Amino acid sequence: MRGVEELLPKDEWTRKLARSAATGVPLRVKLGLDPTAPDIHIGHTVVLNKMRQLQDLGHQVIFLIGDFTTLIGDPSGRNSTRPPLTAEQIKINAETYYRQAAMVLDPERTEVRYNSEWCDKLGARGMIELSAKYTVARMMERDDFHKRFHGGQSISLHEFLYPMLQGYDSVALNADLELGGTDQKFNLLMGRHLQQEYGQEPQCVLTMPLLVGLDGVDKMSKSKNNYIGITEEANTMFAKVLSISDTLMWDWYTLLSFKSLAEIAALKAEIAGGRNPKDAKVMLAKEITARFHSAAAADAAEQDFINRSKGGVPDEIPEVTLSGAPLGIGALLKQANLAPSTSEASRLNDGGGVRVDGAVISDRGLKLEAGTFVVQVGKRKFARVTLTP
């Protein structure tokens, strides 16, 4: 139950566990993700970690890739119709989804399914029969549909099909438990309803809180650019974790850390007693970085961050060779991919954000002769530039 928002109904889940223990038959635990983007971020791992706990306890976890439902687009939490993705975009995204999820789940003990397996077979007749198992009045009780309707915003008929098809996934998989974020509660309960309609024992529902992103305001999302991808470089991952607020850090500890609650409480008490909160944040950053890279990579990322904080040069920086010396600083920054344009390079110069071999450059008209220079933009961008005639 650690970090769990709701487990519904808890007494049914207890009975399912007791039956599983008595019979030796593992429970079927389902998680569905729509490949709306090519990468998974650490917000997704909140529920993936819970799946891994159940997997380690001997239950059968099912990682469901919603390649069919992505064609519709999940309306959960939306105030407008979600633009549909093309089948080709979905295919490209799905190719990386499970490979990344396998960084959390044990791939040898994970059942991987695609809901196009059964949704494609439904056909028009099957869709009509499925749609008959729920009412429009009940669908309009859903918060996002209710708000959009009363706000005069459009709702397309196909959006009603999304929760129906997600619920039908549970029928097709005969799920005992479905996991999801708190924004998925309506869809998860639809699975219970449809299983009963089809004569199955209804699944239980477990919801996890949505991880707040780096901005400390919105849920972690690529569209909000407040995320940490689980395949990001170790140095970037470490630095991003350190950028979160001291308050948000404790929610991340609860939802992301593998430390016990007792260890977290003791650490929190130390901080309240005067220990620097940054110490706790560094520990969290190293734990998360080591999980997706290695302990050595986490140590190196910490040292890299220290070097940058002191104005030092990281051990590994891009090597760039450019021709055309003498070359203006603006053109150099653009060609070395340290600035998106010469005008942006000029703005950075004016703000004192550009250094060459440690010296701040304020002259936007500066031209560098042939040679090798360490060029720094801001605190985090470096390149070792060799300039030839």
Sequence and secondary structure as in RCSB ss.txt:
>XXXX:A:sequence
MRGVEELLPKDEWTRKLARSAATGVPLRVKLGLDPTAPDIHIGHTVVLNKMRQLQDLGHQVIFLIGDFTTLIGDP
SGRNSTRPPLTAEQIKINAETYYRQAAMVLDPERTEVRYNSEWCDKLGARGMIELSAKYTVARMMERDDFHKRFH
GGQSISLHEFLYPMLQGYDSVALNADLELGGTDQKFNLLMGRHLQQEYGQEPQCVLTMPLLVGLDGVDKMSKSKN
NYIGITEEANTMFAKVLSISDTLMWDWYTLLSFKSLAEIAALKAEIAGGRNPKDAKVMLAKEITARFHSAAAADA
AEQDFINRSKGGVPDEIPEVTLSGAPLGIGALLKQANLAPSTSEASRLNDGGGVRVDGAVISDRGLKLEAGTFVV
QVGKRKFARVTLTP
>XXXX:A:secstr
 TT SEEETHHHHHHHHHHHHHH    EEEEEE  SSS  BTTTHHHHHHHHHHHHTT EEEEEE TTGGGT   
TT SS      HHHHHHHHHHHHHHHTTTS GGGEEEEETHHHHHHHHHHHHHHHHTTS HHHHTTSHHHHHHHH
TT    HHHHHHHHHHHHHHHHHT SEEEEEGGGHHHHHHHHHHHHHTT    EEEEE   B TTSSSB  TTTT
   BTTS HHHHHHHHHTS HHHHHHHHHHH  S HHHHHHHHHHHHTT  HHHHHHHHHHHHHHHHS HHHHHH
HHHHHHHHHTT   S   EEEEESSSEEHHHHHHHTTSSSSHHHHHHHHHTT EEETTEE   TT EE SEEEEE
EETTTEEEEEEEE 
